[in-house]
Amino acid sequence: MADVRPITRDDEADWRRLWAQYLAFYATDLGPAITDHTWARICEPESSIRTLVVIHDGAMAGFATLVLHEGTWTRSPICYLEDLCVDEAVRGTGLGRALLDGCLALARTEGWSRFYWHTDRSNSRARALYDSYVAADDSVKYHITLIE
């Protein structure tokens, strides 16, 4: 049985372990200052970042990081699912679906107008899950890094 709940400060060690897995999966190396800053924003009540975790067999097995922002085509906040990570040891067991369902339940409860995300085209395992919710659209993403 999986339990999805908001992250707490007590989850830091588990989050950092999974965050390291997540970065390794995407072959990304962020400096400790970025990770520390991300953790601080996750824990800040006034932040536009929300994080949910999934608990499996008494341990954190994954997290989802949500970023709220305003939009010009709606009056309600829009939610971007920036990160979704499930521990590699328990992938494929339904925990990603539990996390995504928890995110969507929160979005509906909070009255957010839209919920969106993206993943690498080659991430077939994640895409199989995501495609079970909605078909990918024809958007093309452009990305310019200005400051890290």
VMD Tcl script that builds the backbone (N, CA, C; Angstrom):
set m [mol new atoms 444]
animate dup $m
set s [atomselect $m all]
$s set {name element resname resid chain x y z} {
  {N N MET 1 A 0.840 -1.190 0.000}
  {CA C MET 1 A 0.000 0.000 0.000}
  {C C MET 1 A 0.878 1.244 0.000}
  {N N ALA 2 A 0.541 2.195 -0.829}
  {CA C ALA 2 A 1.302 3.440 -0.935}
  {C C ALA 2 A 0.517 4.579 -0.314}
  {N N ASP 3 A 1.222 5.448 0.376}
  {CA C ASP 3 A 0.631 6.633 0.987}
  {C C ASP 3 A 1.319 7.856 0.389}
  {N N VAL 4 A 0.542 8.795 -0.146}
  {CA C VAL 4 A 1.089 10.029 -0.708}
  {C C VAL 4 A 0.755 11.158 0.256}
  {N N ARG 5 A 1.774 11.950 0.568}
  {CA C ARG 5 A 1.601 13.056 1.518}
  {C C ARG 5 A 2.585 14.165 1.203}
  {N N PRO 6 A 2.343 15.370 1.758}
  {CA C PRO 6 A 3.311 16.462 1.582}
  {C C PRO 6 A 4.640 16.116 2.262}
  {N N ILE 7 A 5.705 16.603 1.705}
  {CA C ILE 7 A 7.032 16.406 2.286}
  {C C ILE 7 A 7.137 17.188 3.581}
  {N N THR 8 A 7.989 16.740 4.490}
  {CA C THR 8 A 8.268 17.460 5.739}
  {C C THR 8 A 9.781 17.624 5.876}
  {N N ARG 9 A 10.178 18.493 6.772}
  {CA C ARG 9 A 11.614 18.702 7.012}
  {C C ARG 9 A 12.307 17.407 7.440}
  {N N ASP 10 A 11.573 16.524 8.102}
  {CA C ASP 10 A 12.144 15.247 8.541}
  {C C ASP 10 A 12.487 14.320 7.381}
  {N N ASP 11 A 12.020 14.631 6.192}
  {CA C ASP 11 A 12.258 13.794 5.009}
  {C C ASP 11 A 13.557 14.138 4.279}
  {N N GLU 12 A 14.342 15.057 4.809}
  {CA C GLU 12 A 15.490 15.567 4.064}
  {C C GLU 12 A 16.455 14.472 3.605}
  {N N ALA 13 A 16.869 13.568 4.470}
  {CA C ALA 13 A 17.857 12.551 4.086}
  {C C ALA 13 A 17.306 11.659 2.969}
  {N N ASP 14 A 16.057 11.247 3.085}
  {CA C ASP 14 A 15.453 10.406 2.039}
  {C C ASP 14 A 15.304 11.177 0.741}
  {N N TRP 15 A 14.894 12.442 0.833}
  {CA C TRP 15 A 14.765 13.257 -0.380}
  {C C TRP 15 A 16.117 13.409 -1.067}
  {N N ARG 16 A 17.163 13.693 -0.299}
  {CA C ARG 16 A 18.492 13.863 -0.892}
  {C C ARG 16 A 18.974 12.569 -1.563}
  {N N ARG 17 A 18.679 11.426 -0.971}
  {CA C ARG 17 A 19.045 10.138 -1.580}
  {C C ARG 17 A 18.333 9.966 -2.919}
  {N N LEU 18 A 17.038 10.232 -2.942}
  {CA C LEU 18 A 16.280 10.094 -4.186}
  {C C LEU 18 A 16.641 11.183 -5.194}
  {N N TRP 19 A 16.913 12.388 -4.709}
  {CA C TRP 19 A 17.329 13.486 -5.587}
  {C C TRP 19 A 18.616 13.097 -6.318}
  {N N ALA 20 A 19.555 12.494 -5.610}
  {CA C ALA 20 A 20.812 12.049 -6.233}
  {C C ALA 20 A 20.527 10.994 -7.309}
  {N N GLN 21 A 19.609 10.069 -7.039}
  {CA C GLN 21 A 19.214 9.070 -8.045}
  {C C GLN 21 A 18.609 9.747 -9.268}
  {N N TYR 22 A 17.746 10.716 -9.012}
  {CA C TYR 22 A 17.063 11.436 -10.089}
  {C C TYR 22 A 18.066 12.158 -10.983}
  {N N LEU 23 A 19.001 12.860 -10.374}
  {CA C LEU 23 A 20.016 13.573 -11.150}
  {C C LEU 23 A 20.892 12.600 -11.937}
  {N N ALA 24 A 21.235 11.471 -11.330}
  {CA C ALA 24 A 22.048 10.469 -12.022}
  {C C ALA 24 A 21.291 9.898 -13.216}
  {N N PHE 25 A 19.991 9.657 -13.056}
  {CA C PHE 25 A 19.188 9.129 -14.154}
  {C C PHE 25 A 19.248 10.061 -15.356}
  {N N TYR 26 A 19.188 11.369 -15.106}
  {CA C TYR 26 A 19.233 12.350 -16.182}
  {C C TYR 26 A 20.661 12.813 -16.495}
  {N N ALA 27 A 21.659 12.116 -15.948}
  {CA C ALA 27 A 23.067 12.428 -16.200}
  {C C ALA 27 A 23.355 13.910 -15.968}
  {N N THR 28 A 22.856 14.411 -14.842}
  {CA C THR 28 A 22.992 15.816 -14.490}
  {C C THR 28 A 23.771 15.938 -13.192}
  {N N ASP 29 A 24.700 16.850 -13.165}
  {CA C ASP 29 A 25.501 17.087 -11.979}
  {C C ASP 29 A 25.259 18.518 -11.512}
  {N N LEU 30 A 24.488 18.649 -10.450}
  {CA C LEU 30 A 24.253 19.970 -9.872}
  {C C LEU 30 A 25.135 20.122 -8.644}
  {N N GLY 31 A 25.641 21.306 -8.444}
  {CA C GLY 31 A 26.469 21.545 -7.274}
  {C C GLY 31 A 25.644 21.477 -5.994}
  {N N PRO 32 A 26.319 21.242 -4.877}
  {CA C PRO 32 A 25.626 21.168 -3.584}
  {C C PRO 32 A 24.836 22.434 -3.259}
  {N N ALA 33 A 25.299 23.588 -3.710}
  {CA C ALA 33 A 24.582 24.838 -3.422}
  {C C ALA 33 A 23.200 24.838 -4.076}
  {N N ILE 34 A 23.081 24.278 -5.276}
  {CA C ILE 34 A 21.778 24.205 -5.948}
  {C C ILE 34 A 20.863 23.238 -5.208}
  {N N THR 35 A 21.389 22.075 -4.830}
  {CA C THR 35 A 20.582 21.104 -4.086}
  {C C THR 35 A 20.128 21.697 -2.758}
  {N N ASP 36 A 21.035 22.358 -2.048}
  {CA C ASP 36 A 20.672 22.993 -0.767}
  {C C ASP 36 A 19.596 24.050 -0.974}
  {N N HIS 37 A 19.731 24.842 -2.018}
  {CA C HIS 37 A 18.755 25.896 -2.315}
  {C C HIS 37 A 17.391 25.288 -2.679}
  {N N THR 38 A 17.414 24.218 -3.454}
  {CA C THR 38 A 16.168 23.540 -3.813}
  {C C THR 38 A 15.482 23.013 -2.566}
  {N N TRP 39 A 16.228 22.353 -1.689}
  {CA C TRP 39 A 15.651 21.825 -0.458}
  {C C TRP 39 A 15.053 22.962 0.388}
  {N N ALA 40 A 15.760 24.071 0.491}
  {CA C ALA 40 A 15.263 25.202 1.279}
  {C C ALA 40 A 13.941 25.719 0.712}
  {N N ARG 41 A 13.828 25.818 -0.621}
  {CA C ARG 41 A 12.579 26.290 -1.232}
  {C C ARG 41 A 11.454 25.280 -1.047}
  {N N ILE 42 A 11.777 24.009 -1.092}
  {CA C ILE 42 A 10.759 22.973 -0.856}
  {C C ILE 42 A 10.159 23.134 0.535}
  {N N CYS 43 A 10.985 23.483 1.501}
  {CA C CYS 43 A 10.547 23.587 2.899}
  {C C CYS 43 A 9.950 24.936 3.266}
  {N N GLU 44 A 10.072 25.920 2.394}
  {CA C GLU 44 A 9.581 27.270 2.676}
  {C C GLU 44 A 8.079 27.334 2.432}
  {N N PRO 45 A 7.275 27.592 3.467}
  {CA C PRO 45 A 5.819 27.617 3.294}
  {C C PRO 45 A 5.316 28.627 2.265}
  {N N GLU 46 A 6.034 29.733 2.062}
  {CA C GLU 46 A 5.601 30.763 1.122}
  {C C GLU 46 A 6.076 30.506 -0.308}
  {N N SER 47 A 6.833 29.456 -0.514}
  {CA C SER 47 A 7.370 29.147 -1.837}
  {C C SER 47 A 6.267 28.696 -2.789}
  {N N SER 48 A 6.508 28.890 -4.068}
  {CA C SER 48 A 5.576 28.396 -5.085}
  {C C SER 48 A 5.846 26.930 -5.414}
  {N N ILE 49 A 6.784 26.328 -4.706}
  {CA C ILE 49 A 7.111 24.918 -4.911}
  {C C ILE 49 A 6.405 24.072 -3.864}
  {N N ARG 50 A 5.777 23.016 -4.328}
  {CA C ARG 50 A 5.159 22.024 -3.443}
  {C C ARG 50 A 5.780 20.680 -3.767}
  {N N THR 51 A 5.975 19.850 -2.766}
  {CA C THR 51 A 6.522 18.514 -3.004}
  {C C THR 51 A 5.688 17.488 -2.251}
  {N N LEU 52 A 5.317 16.451 -2.981}
  {CA C LEU 52 A 4.632 15.306 -2.398}
  {C C LEU 52 A 5.596 14.135 -2.409}
  {N N VAL 53 A 5.438 13.249 -1.428}
  {CA C VAL 53 A 6.242 12.032 -1.375}
  {C C VAL 53 A 5.309 10.831 -1.332}
  {N N VAL 54 A 5.827 9.703 -1.786}
  {CA C VAL 54 A 5.086 8.457 -1.688}
  {C C VAL 54 A 5.841 7.558 -0.712}
  {N N ILE 55 A 5.098 7.012 0.234}
  {CA C ILE 55 A 5.656 6.130 1.257}
  {C C ILE 55 A 5.232 4.707 0.918}
  {N N HIS 56 A 6.222 3.811 0.902}
  {CA C HIS 56 A 5.980 2.403 0.582}
  {C C HIS 56 A 6.750 1.554 1.586}
  {N N ASP 57 A 6.068 0.644 2.239}
  {CA C ASP 57 A 6.691 -0.198 3.270}
  {C C ASP 57 A 7.420 0.637 4.320}
  {N N GLY 58 A 6.807 1.747 4.697}
  {CA C GLY 58 A 7.336 2.580 5.768}
  {C C GLY 58 A 8.469 3.513 5.388}
  {N N ALA 59 A 8.853 3.543 4.111}
  {CA C ALA 59 A 9.971 4.400 3.694}
  {C C ALA 59 A 9.579 5.252 2.497}
  {N N MET 60 A 10.228 6.420 2.380}
  {CA C MET 60 A 9.984 7.260 1.216}
  {C C MET 60 A 10.521 6.534 -0.018}
  {N N ALA 61 A 9.649 6.383 -1.007}
  {CA C ALA 61 A 10.016 5.665 -2.230}
  {C C ALA 61 A 9.973 6.564 -3.456}
  {N N GLY 62 A 9.585 7.817 -3.292}
  {CA C GLY 62 A 9.544 8.717 -4.435}
  {C C GLY 62 A 9.062 10.092 -4.032}
  {N N PHE 63 A 9.221 11.026 -4.957}
  {CA C PHE 63 A 8.748 12.389 -4.719}
  {C C PHE 63 A 8.312 13.014 -6.040}
  {N N ALA 64 A 7.474 14.021 -5.915}
  {CA C ALA 64 A 7.046 14.826 -7.061}
  {C C ALA 64 A 7.150 16.286 -6.652}
  {N N THR 65 A 7.826 17.079 -7.482}
  {CA C THR 65 A 8.004 18.497 -7.212}
  {C C THR 65 A 7.110 19.292 -8.157}
  {N N LEU 66 A 6.253 20.109 -7.585}
  {CA C LEU 66 A 5.283 20.904 -8.327}
  {C C LEU 66 A 5.649 22.384 -8.210}
  {N N VAL 67 A 5.586 23.090 -9.328}
  {CA C VAL 67 A 5.877 24.522 -9.330}
  {C C VAL 67 A 4.626 25.247 -9.814}
  {N N LEU 68 A 4.090 26.098 -8.959}
  {CA C LEU 68 A 2.886 26.866 -9.307}
  {C C LEU 68 A 3.297 28.188 -9.933}
  {N N HIS 69 A 2.533 28.589 -10.934}
  {CA C HIS 69 A 2.779 29.897 -11.535}
  {C C HIS 69 A 1.476 30.451 -12.101}
  {N N GLU 70 A 1.483 31.761 -12.310}
  {CA C GLU 70 A 0.334 32.418 -12.912}
  {C C GLU 70 A 0.388 32.248 -14.421}
  {N N GLY 71 A -0.712 32.518 -15.063}
  {CA C GLY 71 A -0.773 32.465 -16.511}
  {C C GLY 71 A -1.594 33.616 -17.053}
  {N N THR 72 A -1.535 33.809 -18.341}
  {CA C THR 72 A -2.280 34.903 -18.965}
  {C C THR 72 A -3.604 34.447 -19.548}
  {N N TRP 73 A -3.854 33.150 -19.590}
  {CA C TRP 73 A -5.092 32.639 -20.181}
  {C C TRP 73 A -6.049 32.085 -19.135}
  {N N THR 74 A -5.774 32.310 -17.867}
  {CA C THR 74 A -6.614 31.788 -16.796}
  {C C THR 74 A -6.476 32.671 -15.563}
  {N N ARG 75 A -7.446 32.580 -14.679}
  {CA C ARG 75 A -7.373 33.319 -13.423}
  {C C ARG 75 A -6.840 32.449 -12.293}
  {N N SER 76 A -6.819 31.144 -12.493}
  {CA C SER 76 A -6.362 30.205 -11.463}
  {C C SER 76 A -4.914 29.805 -11.712}
  {N N PRO 77 A -4.197 29.432 -10.656}
  {CA C PRO 77 A -2.799 29.022 -10.829}
  {C C PRO 77 A -2.661 27.823 -11.775}
  {N N ILE 78 A -1.502 27.750 -12.376}
  {CA C ILE 78 A -1.121 26.648 -13.259}
  {C C ILE 78 A -0.028 25.868 -12.541}
  {N N CYS 79 A -0.047 24.565 -12.680}
  {CA C CYS 79 A 0.937 23.721 -12.006}
  {C C CYS 79 A 1.820 23.007 -13.022}
  {N N TYR 80 A 3.113 23.167 -12.844}
  {CA C TYR 80 A 4.106 22.450 -13.647}
  {C C TYR 80 A 4.731 21.369 -12.773}
  {N N LEU 81 A 4.610 20.134 -13.193}
  {CA C LEU 81 A 5.268 19.013 -12.521}
  {C C LEU 81 A 6.712 18.991 -13.010}
  {N N GLU 82 A 7.619 19.527 -12.192}
  {CA C GLU 82 A 9.012 19.648 -12.643}
  {C C GLU 82 A 9.796 18.354 -12.465}
  {N N ASP 83 A 9.575 17.670 -11.356}
  {CA C ASP 83 A 10.336 16.453 -11.068}
  {C C ASP 83 A 9.398 15.370 -10.562}
  {N N LEU 84 A 9.554 14.174 -11.074}
  {CA C LEU 84 A 8.871 13.008 -10.519}
  {C C LEU 84 A 9.898 11.888 -10.493}
  {N N CYS 85 A 10.164 11.372 -9.309}
  {CA C CYS 85 A 11.184 10.344 -9.135}
  {C C CYS 85 A 10.646 9.233 -8.249}
  {N N VAL 86 A 10.843 8.010 -8.699}
  {CA C VAL 86 A 10.546 6.829 -7.883}
  {C C VAL 86 A 11.844 6.060 -7.740}
  {N N ASP 87 A 12.123 5.615 -6.524}
  {CA C ASP 87 A 13.329 4.840 -6.252}
  {C C ASP 87 A 13.469 3.719 -7.273}
  {N N GLU 88 A 14.651 3.616 -7.867}
  {CA C GLU 88 A 14.856 2.623 -8.933}
  {C C GLU 88 A 14.576 1.198 -8.465}
  {N N ALA 89 A 14.701 0.934 -7.161}
  {CA C ALA 89 A 14.459 -0.418 -6.645}
  {C C ALA 89 A 12.985 -0.813 -6.686}
  {N N VAL 90 A 12.079 0.179 -6.786}
  {CA C VAL 90 A 10.638 -0.138 -6.763}
  {C C VAL 90 A 9.885 0.452 -7.949}
  {N N ARG 91 A 10.619 0.816 -9.000}
  {CA C ARG 91 A 9.946 1.314 -10.203}
  {C C ARG 91 A 9.117 0.197 -10.819}
  {N N GLY 92 A 8.013 0.591 -11.429}
  {CA C GLY 92 A 7.143 -0.382 -12.078}
  {C C GLY 92 A 6.162 -1.051 -11.137}
  {N N THR 93 A 6.054 -0.553 -9.895}
  {CA C THR 93 A 5.152 -1.164 -8.914}
  {C C THR 93 A 3.901 -0.332 -8.652}
  {N N GLY 94 A 3.697 0.733 -9.430}
  {CA C GLY 94 A 2.516 1.571 -9.261}
  {C C GLY 94 A 2.736 2.805 -8.413}
  {N N LEU 95 A 3.947 2.997 -7.907}
  {CA C LEU 95 A 4.198 4.155 -7.046}
  {C C LEU 95 A 4.230 5.464 -7.828}
  {N N GLY 96 A 4.699 5.426 -9.061}
  {CA C GLY 96 A 4.655 6.618 -9.905}
  {C C GLY 96 A 3.221 7.041 -10.163}
  {N N ARG 97 A 2.361 6.071 -10.419}
  {CA C ARG 97 A 0.934 6.358 -10.618}
  {C C ARG 97 A 0.324 6.928 -9.338}
  {N N ALA 98 A 0.685 6.365 -8.191}
  {CA C ALA 98 A 0.173 6.881 -6.917}
  {C C ALA 98 A 0.598 8.336 -6.720}
  {N N LEU 99 A 1.847 8.647 -7.037}
  {CA C LEU 99 A 2.329 10.030 -6.925}
  {C C LEU 99 A 1.580 10.959 -7.869}
  {N N LEU 100 A 1.456 10.541 -9.122}
  {CA C LEU 100 A 0.770 11.383 -10.105}
  {C C LEU 100 A -0.693 11.571 -9.720}
  {N N ASP 101 A -1.341 10.520 -9.259}
  {CA C ASP 101 A -2.725 10.644 -8.784}
  {C C ASP 101 A -2.815 11.609 -7.602}
  {N N GLY 102 A -1.838 11.534 -6.696}
  {CA C GLY 102 A -1.810 12.459 -5.557}
  {C C GLY 102 A -1.637 13.898 -5.998}
  {N N CYS 103 A -0.785 14.115 -6.991}
  {CA C CYS 103 A -0.583 15.464 -7.533}
  {C C CYS 103 A -1.874 15.995 -8.148}
  {N N LEU 104 A -2.537 15.158 -8.929}
  {CA C LEU 104 A -3.786 15.590 -9.578}
  {C C LEU 104 A -4.886 15.837 -8.557}
  {N N ALA 105 A -4.938 15.034 -7.511}
  {CA C ALA 105 A -5.932 15.258 -6.447}
  {C C ALA 105 A -5.673 16.604 -5.764}
  {N N LEU 106 A -4.410 16.911 -5.485}
  {CA C LEU 106 A -4.066 18.196 -4.882}
  {C C LEU 106 A -4.436 19.342 -5.819}
  {N N ALA 107 A -4.137 19.191 -7.104}
  {CA C ALA 107 A -4.460 20.225 -8.089}
  {C C ALA 107 A -5.958 20.507 -8.118}
  {N N ARG 108 A -6.746 19.459 -8.078}
  {CA C ARG 108 A -8.213 19.636 -8.089}
  {C C ARG 108 A -8.694 20.276 -6.789}
  {N N THR 109 A -8.169 19.829 -5.665}
  {CA C THR 109 A -8.553 20.383 -4.362}
  {C C THR 109 A -8.204 21.865 -4.265}
  {N N GLU 110 A -7.033 22.228 -4.774}
  {CA C GLU 110 A -6.563 23.617 -4.714}
  {C C GLU 110 A -7.173 24.504 -5.798}
  {N N GLY 111 A -7.842 23.916 -6.776}
  {CA C GLY 111 A -8.472 24.702 -7.834}
  {C C GLY 111 A -7.516 25.218 -8.886}
  {N N TRP 112 A -6.428 24.503 -9.120}
  {CA C TRP 112 A -5.487 24.915 -10.156}
  {C C TRP 112 A -6.111 24.672 -11.525}
  {N N SER 113 A -5.829 25.541 -12.462}
  {CA C SER 113 A -6.498 25.471 -13.761}
  {C C SER 113 A -5.884 24.443 -14.702}
  {N N ARG 114 A -4.592 24.274 -14.647}
  {CA C ARG 114 A -3.908 23.349 -15.546}
  {C C ARG 114 A -2.792 22.635 -14.812}
  {N N PHE 115 A -2.449 21.472 -15.339}
  {CA C PHE 115 A -1.383 20.641 -14.788}
  {C C PHE 115 A -0.609 20.100 -15.982}
  {N N TYR 116 A 0.684 20.361 -16.043}
  {CA C TYR 116 A 1.450 19.905 -17.208}
  {C C TYR 116 A 2.851 19.475 -16.794}
  {N N TRP 117 A 3.505 18.736 -17.688}
  {CA C TRP 117 A 4.861 18.263 -17.461}
  {C C TRP 117 A 5.467 17.850 -18.788}
  {N N HIS 118 A 6.744 17.540 -18.753}
  {CA C HIS 118 A 7.412 16.985 -19.926}
  {C C HIS 118 A 8.436 15.959 -19.457}
  {N N THR 119 A 8.868 15.136 -20.364}
  {CA C THR 119 A 9.929 14.173 -20.080}
  {C C THR 119 A 10.733 13.962 -21.345}
  {N N ASP 120 A 11.863 13.346 -21.208}
  {CA C ASP 120 A 12.672 13.047 -22.390}
  {C C ASP 120 A 11.932 12.080 -23.297}
  {N N ARG 121 A 12.053 12.304 -24.572}
  {CA C ARG 121 A 11.412 11.447 -25.574}
  {C C ARG 121 A 11.825 9.985 -25.388}
  {N N SER 122 A 13.060 9.750 -24.960}
  {CA C SER 122 A 13.579 8.385 -24.812}
  {C C SER 122 A 13.183 7.708 -23.501}
  {N N ASN 123 A 12.509 8.424 -22.603}
  {CA C ASN 123 A 12.129 7.856 -21.303}
  {C C ASN 123 A 10.853 7.031 -21.458}
  {N N SER 124 A 10.980 5.881 -22.081}
  {CA C SER 124 A 9.812 5.075 -22.450}
  {C C SER 124 A 9.019 4.582 -21.250}
  {N N ARG 125 A 9.680 4.278 -20.164}
  {CA C ARG 125 A 8.961 3.789 -18.980}
  {C C ARG 125 A 8.042 4.878 -18.417}
  {N N ALA 126 A 8.576 6.086 -18.275}
  {CA C ALA 126 A 7.753 7.199 -17.784}
  {C C ALA 126 A 6.674 7.542 -18.793}
  {N N ARG 127 A 7.015 7.531 -20.064}
  {CA C ARG 127 A 6.032 7.883 -21.089}
  {C C ARG 127 A 4.869 6.888 -21.114}
  {N N ALA 128 A 5.122 5.634 -20.832}
  {CA C ALA 128 A 4.034 4.649 -20.776}
  {C C ALA 128 A 3.049 5.027 -19.668}
  {N N LEU 129 A 3.565 5.451 -18.529}
  {CA C LEU 129 A 2.695 5.908 -17.442}
  {C C LEU 129 A 1.951 7.168 -17.865}
  {N N TYR 130 A 2.669 8.164 -18.367}
  {CA C TYR 130 A 2.061 9.439 -18.712}
  {C C TYR 130 A 1.028 9.296 -19.826}
  {N N ASP 131 A 1.324 8.457 -20.796}
  {CA C ASP 131 A 0.379 8.243 -21.899}
  {C C ASP 131 A -0.928 7.615 -21.425}
  {N N SER 132 A -0.909 6.954 -20.267}
  {CA C SER 132 A -2.142 6.376 -19.734}
  {C C SER 132 A -3.066 7.457 -19.162}
  {N N TYR 133 A -2.545 8.669 -18.968}
  {CA C TYR 133 A -3.342 9.789 -18.479}
  {C C TYR 133 A -3.836 10.672 -19.622}
  {N N VAL 134 A -2.943 10.991 -20.533}
  {CA C VAL 134 A -3.263 11.919 -21.615}
  {C C VAL 134 A -2.226 11.746 -22.723}
  {N N ALA 135 A -2.672 11.954 -23.947}
  {CA C ALA 135 A -1.731 11.876 -25.070}
  {C C ALA 135 A -0.802 13.085 -25.051}
  {N N ALA 136 A 0.444 12.882 -25.425}
  {CA C ALA 136 A 1.381 13.992 -25.548}
  {C C ALA 136 A 0.874 14.946 -26.627}
  {N N ASP 137 A 1.099 16.221 -26.408}
  {CA C ASP 137 A 0.653 17.196 -27.412}
  {C C ASP 137 A 1.771 17.479 -28.407}
  {N N ASP 138 A 1.560 18.425 -29.277}
  {CA C ASP 138 A 2.530 18.737 -30.322}
  {C C ASP 138 A 3.463 19.887 -29.951}
  {N N SER 139 A 3.504 20.236 -28.678}
  {CA C SER 139 A 4.373 21.334 -28.257}
  {C C SER 139 A 5.836 21.003 -28.517}
  {N N VAL 140 A 6.579 22.027 -28.800}
  {CA C VAL 140 A 8.021 21.911 -28.973}
  {C C VAL 140 A 8.661 22.769 -27.894}
  {N N LYS 141 A 9.572 22.193 -27.147}
  {CA C LYS 141 A 10.205 22.899 -26.037}
  {C C LYS 141 A 11.507 23.543 -26.514}
  {N N TYR 142 A 11.714 24.797 -26.150}
  {CA C TYR 142 A 12.964 25.499 -26.403}
  {C C TYR 142 A 13.584 25.808 -25.056}
  {N N HIS 143 A 14.876 25.677 -24.964}
  {CA C HIS 143 A 15.524 25.789 -23.660}
  {C C HIS 143 A 16.834 26.556 -23.812}
  {N N ILE 144 A 16.921 27.682 -23.143}
  {CA C ILE 144 A 18.164 28.465 -23.101}
  {C C ILE 144 A 18.538 28.617 -21.628}
  {N N THR 145 A 19.679 28.116 -21.237}
  {CA C THR 145 A 20.138 28.278 -19.869}
  {C C THR 145 A 20.868 29.614 -19.759}
  {N N LEU 146 A 20.403 30.462 -18.870}
  {CA C LEU 146 A 21.019 31.774 -18.674}
  {C C LEU 146 A 21.922 31.776 -17.431}
  {N N ILE 147 A 21.405 31.236 -16.330}
  {CA C ILE 147 A 22.158 31.145 -15.074}
  {C C ILE 147 A 21.736 29.839 -14.397}
  {N N GLU 148 A 22.664 29.164 -13.807}
  {CA C GLU 148 A 22.321 27.960 -13.046}
  {C C GLU 148 A 22.382 28.230 -11.575}
}
mol reanalyze $m
mol bondsrecalc $m
mol representation Tube
mol addrep $m
